Amino acid sequence: MSPEHPSDSVSHISSATPIAPAVNSWRFFLEDQGRSPHTIKAFMADVLMLAAYLPPDRPLGEVSTQEINNFLDWMQKNRGVPCSPKTLSRRITSIKSFFRWLQQFGVILVDPAERVVQQSVISPIPQVLSSSEIEDVIAAGKRFQLRKPPDTRYLELFQLLLETGIKKSECLSLSPNHIDQETPGEPFIFIRYTSPQNRYKERKIAISEDWIHIYQEYQAQFPTSDQLFPWSQRRLEYLLEDLGKEAGLDKHLSFDMCRWTCALSDWTAQMEANQLRQKLGISKIQWREVKMKLEQLAAGET
């Protein structure tokens, strides 16, 4: 939606409107954009906190960069409630997003949050599986596969994550229709998104013939039509946890660990950087931090 065609959400607000009513309009806009309820709730709370800090009924057009910086300084030093670097970064993102939206649709002429410095947060170096641990987990998956009754879910899920590096949410969204077995020797899976803002994450990822054979056995045991894994998020997490215990891992086997193990494997195999970025479905900005962590992980393995 372009600034030339303002949305209904801003039609009744102006630079004289206080922050709180404008935040409610922003919520409708974010919902229309397909943002998750969790993200919307966090964004609302962050901007309303700024509104509570400023003088009552402060008009949107009178909020200054200095006031926003004062608010962020107060939140870190004088509020009396711990504010982690990650929380601070998100609150800055929320405020920037809110005022950018106001300027985009002509509610305010100058964006006071534009010059606020974004506090980037580098999360800890992730844990990955070693080559021997991968072998142990695959062996554990095969034991589940050979039990009576046989259960191929463990091996199929782990092998899928190890080969593709897809996220938990992407795994839950997969359906049998997303698996292409038509081209001999070149099977792949489609990762699709319903929200327009996430279309850049859509991609095709090659999958091995070995996994296809496991998948076919899995389908015979658990026939599915709509979802590849018709269980809850927590149930799939339990499958990985049980698989890790069966393998005797000291580490906590998780979706995130499998994703990073896949990325590191591709990185050390010298997959071209942009190809790996696209395989992971991340933006160029996100790639900067991921690349740095992969370099550190690779250096730690040598």
C-alpha positions as CSV (number, residue, x, y, z in Angstrom):
1,M,0.0,0.0,0.0
2,S,1.6,3.3,-1.1
3,P,1.5,6.7,0.6
4,E,-0.6,7.9,-2.4
5,H,-3.4,5.6,-1.3
6,P,-3.7,6.0,2.5
7,S,-5.3,3.2,4.4
8,D,-8.5,3.6,6.3
9,S,-6.5,3.1,9.5
10,V,-5.0,6.7,9.2
11,S,-8.0,8.5,7.8
12,H,-9.2,9.8,11.1
13,I,-5.9,10.7,12.7
14,S,-3.7,13.8,12.3
15,S,-0.5,15.4,13.7
16,A,-2.8,16.7,16.6
17,T,-3.9,13.2,17.6
18,P,-2.4,11.9,20.9
19,I,-0.2,8.7,20.6
20,A,-2.7,6.3,22.3
21,P,-5.5,6.6,19.7
22,A,-3.0,6.4,16.9
23,V,-1.6,3.2,18.3
24,N,-5.0,1.6,18.0
25,S,-5.1,2.6,14.3
26,W,-1.6,1.2,13.8
27,R,-2.8,-2.1,15.2
28,F,-5.4,-2.4,12.4
29,F,-2.7,-1.6,9.9
30,L,-0.3,-4.3,11.2
31,E,-3.1,-6.9,11.2
32,D,-3.9,-6.0,7.6
33,Q,-0.2,-6.6,6.8
34,G,-0.3,-10.1,8.3
35,R,1.9,-9.5,11.3
36,S,1.6,-12.2,14.0
37,P,-0.5,-11.5,17.1
38,H,2.6,-11.8,19.3
39,T,4.5,-9.2,17.3
40,I,1.5,-6.8,17.3
41,K,1.0,-7.2,21.1
42,A,4.6,-6.4,21.8
43,F,4.7,-3.4,19.4
44,M,1.5,-2.0,21.0
45,A,2.9,-2.3,24.5
46,D,6.2,-0.7,23.5
47,V,4.7,2.4,22.0
48,L,2.1,2.8,24.7
49,M,4.9,2.8,27.2
50,L,6.4,5.8,25.4
51,A,2.9,7.5,25.4
52,A,2.7,7.0,29.2
53,Y,6.2,8.5,29.7
54,L,5.4,11.6,27.7
55,P,3.1,14.4,28.9
56,P,-0.6,13.5,28.7
57,D,-2.2,14.1,25.3
58,R,1.1,15.0,23.7
59,P,0.2,15.4,20.0
60,L,2.0,13.1,17.5
61,G,3.4,16.1,15.6
62,E,5.1,17.5,18.7
63,V,7.1,14.4,19.8
64,S,10.8,15.0,19.4
65,T,13.9,12.9,18.9
66,Q,15.3,14.1,22.2
67,E,12.1,13.0,24.0
68,I,12.4,9.5,22.5
69,N,16.0,9.3,23.5
70,N,15.2,10.5,27.0
71,F,12.5,7.8,27.2
72,L,15.0,5.1,26.2
73,D,17.6,6.3,28.7
74,W,15.0,6.4,31.5
75,M,13.8,2.9,30.6
76,Q,17.4,1.5,30.9
77,K,18.6,3.5,34.0
78,N,15.7,4.9,36.0
79,R,12.6,2.9,35.5
80,G,13.6,0.3,38.1
81,V,12.7,-2.6,35.9
82,P,15.4,-4.6,34.2
83,C,15.6,-4.0,30.4
84,S,17.7,-6.5,28.5
85,P,19.5,-5.5,25.4
86,K,17.1,-7.7,23.4
87,T,14.1,-5.9,24.8
88,L,15.6,-2.5,24.3
89,S,16.3,-3.4,20.7
90,R,12.8,-4.5,20.1
91,R,11.3,-1.4,21.7
92,I,13.4,0.9,19.5
93,T,12.2,-1.1,16.5
94,S,8.6,-0.7,17.6
95,I,8.9,3.0,18.0
96,K,10.7,3.5,14.7
97,S,8.1,1.4,12.9
98,F,5.3,3.4,14.4
99,F,6.6,6.8,13.5
100,R,7.7,5.6,10.1
101,W,4.2,4.5,9.4
102,L,2.8,7.9,10.5
103,Q,5.2,9.7,8.1
104,Q,4.6,7.3,5.3
105,F,0.9,8.1,5.3
106,G,1.3,11.8,5.7
107,V,0.1,12.1,9.4
108,I,3.4,13.8,10.4
109,L,5.9,15.6,8.2
110,V,9.0,14.7,10.1
111,D,9.8,11.3,11.6
112,P,11.3,12.0,15.1
113,A,12.4,8.4,15.5
114,E,14.5,8.3,12.3
115,R,17.6,9.6,14.0
116,V,17.2,7.3,17.1
117,V,20.1,4.9,17.0
118,Q,19.1,1.3,16.7
119,Q,20.6,-1.0,19.3
120,S,21.5,-4.2,17.6
121,V,21.7,-7.3,19.7
122,I,24.1,-10.2,18.9
123,S,22.7,-13.4,20.4
124,P,25.1,-16.1,21.8
125,I,26.9,-18.4,19.5
126,P,24.5,-21.3,18.9
127,Q,25.1,-25.0,19.7
128,V,25.6,-27.4,16.8
129,L,26.0,-31.1,16.4
130,S,29.3,-32.6,15.7
131,S,29.8,-35.3,13.0
132,S,29.8,-38.1,15.5
133,E,26.7,-36.7,17.3
134,I,24.9,-36.6,13.9
135,E,25.8,-40.2,13.4
136,D,24.5,-41.1,16.9
137,V,21.2,-39.3,16.3
138,I,20.7,-41.0,12.9
139,A,21.4,-44.4,14.5
140,A,18.8,-43.6,17.2
141,G,16.3,-42.6,14.6
142,K,16.8,-45.9,12.8
143,R,16.2,-47.8,16.1
144,F,12.8,-46.1,16.3
145,Q,12.3,-47.0,12.7
146,L,12.9,-50.7,13.3
147,R,10.8,-51.0,16.5
148,K,7.5,-52.8,16.6
149,P,5.4,-51.0,15.8
150,P,7.8,-49.0,13.6
151,D,7.9,-45.2,14.0
152,T,9.7,-43.4,11.2
153,R,8.7,-39.9,12.4
154,Y,11.9,-39.4,14.4
155,L,14.3,-40.1,11.5
156,E,12.2,-38.4,8.9
157,L,11.9,-35.2,11.0
158,F,15.6,-35.0,11.9
159,Q,16.9,-35.9,8.4
160,L,14.6,-33.2,7.0
161,L,15.9,-30.5,9.3
162,L,19.5,-31.6,8.9
163,E,19.2,-31.4,5.1
164,T,17.1,-28.3,4.7
165,G,17.7,-26.1,7.7
166,I,14.0,-25.0,7.8
167,K,12.6,-23.3,10.8
168,K,10.0,-24.8,13.2
169,S,7.2,-22.7,11.8
170,E,8.1,-23.7,8.2
171,C,8.1,-27.3,9.2
172,L,4.7,-27.1,10.7
173,S,3.4,-25.4,7.5
174,L,4.6,-28.2,5.2
175,S,2.1,-30.3,3.3
176,P,2.7,-33.4,1.1
177,N,1.9,-31.1,-1.9
178,H,5.1,-29.1,-1.1
179,I,7.2,-32.2,-1.9
180,D,8.2,-32.6,-5.5
181,Q,9.3,-36.2,-6.4
182,E,8.6,-35.9,-10.2
183,T,12.2,-35.3,-11.4
184,P,14.3,-38.4,-10.9
185,G,17.3,-37.7,-8.8
186,E,16.3,-34.1,-8.1
187,P,13.6,-34.0,-5.5
188,F,13.0,-30.8,-3.6
189,I,10.5,-29.2,-1.2
190,F,8.7,-25.9,-1.5
191,I,8.6,-23.5,1.4
192,R,5.6,-21.3,1.0
193,Y,4.1,-18.4,3.0
194,T,0.5,-17.0,3.1
195,S,1.5,-13.5,4.2
196,P,2.6,-11.2,1.4
197,Q,5.3,-9.6,3.5
198,N,7.0,-13.0,3.9
199,R,7.0,-13.9,0.2
200,Y,10.7,-13.3,-0.1
201,K,11.2,-16.3,2.2
202,E,9.5,-18.6,-0.3
203,R,12.0,-21.0,-1.9
204,K,12.8,-24.5,-3.2
205,I,15.3,-26.6,-1.3
206,A,16.8,-29.8,-2.7
207,I,16.3,-32.9,-0.6
208,S,18.0,-36.3,-0.9
209,E,16.6,-39.4,-2.4
210,D,17.4,-41.1,1.0
211,W,15.0,-38.7,2.7
212,I,12.3,-39.4,0.0
213,H,12.5,-43.1,0.8
214,I,12.2,-42.4,4.5
215,Y,9.2,-40.0,3.7
216,Q,7.5,-42.7,1.7
217,E,7.8,-45.2,4.6
218,Y,6.5,-42.5,7.0
219,Q,3.5,-41.9,4.7
220,A,2.7,-45.5,4.8
221,Q,2.7,-45.4,8.7
222,F,1.1,-42.0,9.1
223,P,-1.0,-41.1,6.0
224,T,-1.5,-37.4,5.8
225,S,-3.3,-35.1,3.4
226,D,-3.1,-31.5,4.6
227,Q,-0.1,-31.3,6.9
228,L,3.2,-33.2,6.6
229,F,3.4,-33.3,10.4
230,P,-0.2,-33.2,11.8
231,W,0.9,-32.6,15.4
232,S,1.4,-29.6,17.6
233,Q,4.6,-27.6,17.8
234,R,5.2,-29.0,21.2
235,R,4.7,-32.6,20.1
236,L,7.4,-32.2,17.4
237,E,9.7,-30.6,20.0
238,Y,9.2,-33.7,22.1
239,L,10.1,-36.0,19.2
240,L,13.5,-34.2,18.9
241,E,14.0,-34.3,22.6
242,D,13.3,-38.0,22.8
243,L,15.5,-38.6,19.8
244,G,18.4,-36.8,21.5
245,K,17.9,-38.8,24.7
246,E,17.9,-42.1,22.7
247,A,21.1,-41.0,21.1
248,G,22.7,-40.3,24.4
249,L,23.3,-36.6,23.7
250,D,24.4,-34.2,26.4
251,K,23.0,-31.4,24.3
252,H,19.3,-30.5,24.0
253,L,18.3,-31.5,20.5
254,S,16.1,-28.8,19.0
255,F,14.9,-27.2,15.8
256,D,17.3,-24.4,16.2
257,M,20.3,-26.7,16.7
258,C,19.3,-28.7,13.6
259,R,19.0,-25.4,11.6
260,W,22.4,-24.2,12.6
261,T,24.0,-27.6,12.1
262,C,22.6,-27.6,8.5
263,A,23.9,-24.1,7.9
264,L,27.3,-24.9,9.2
265,S,27.6,-28.0,7.1
266,D,26.7,-26.0,4.0
267,W,29.1,-23.2,5.0
268,T,32.0,-25.6,5.5
269,A,31.2,-27.3,2.2
270,Q,31.7,-23.8,0.7
271,M,28.2,-23.3,-0.5
272,E,28.1,-19.8,-2.1
273,A,27.0,-17.3,0.5
274,N,24.0,-15.8,-1.3
275,Q,22.8,-19.3,-2.1
276,L,23.0,-20.3,1.6
277,R,21.3,-17.1,2.6
278,Q,18.4,-17.9,0.2
279,K,18.3,-21.5,1.4
280,L,17.8,-20.3,5.0
281,G,15.2,-17.8,3.9
282,I,16.7,-14.8,5.6
283,S,17.3,-11.2,4.5
284,K,20.6,-9.6,3.7
285,I,20.5,-7.7,7.0
286,Q,19.9,-10.9,9.0
287,W,22.7,-12.7,7.0
288,R,25.3,-10.3,8.4
289,E,24.9,-11.8,11.9
290,V,24.4,-15.3,10.7
291,K,27.5,-15.2,8.5
292,M,29.6,-13.9,11.5
293,K,28.3,-16.8,13.7
294,L,29.0,-19.4,11.0
295,E,32.6,-18.0,10.7
296,Q,33.0,-18.3,14.5
297,L,31.5,-21.8,14.5
298,A,33.7,-23.0,11.6
299,A,36.8,-21.6,13.3
300,G,35.9,-23.4,16.5
301,E,35.7,-26.7,14.7
302,T,39.2,-26.5,13.1
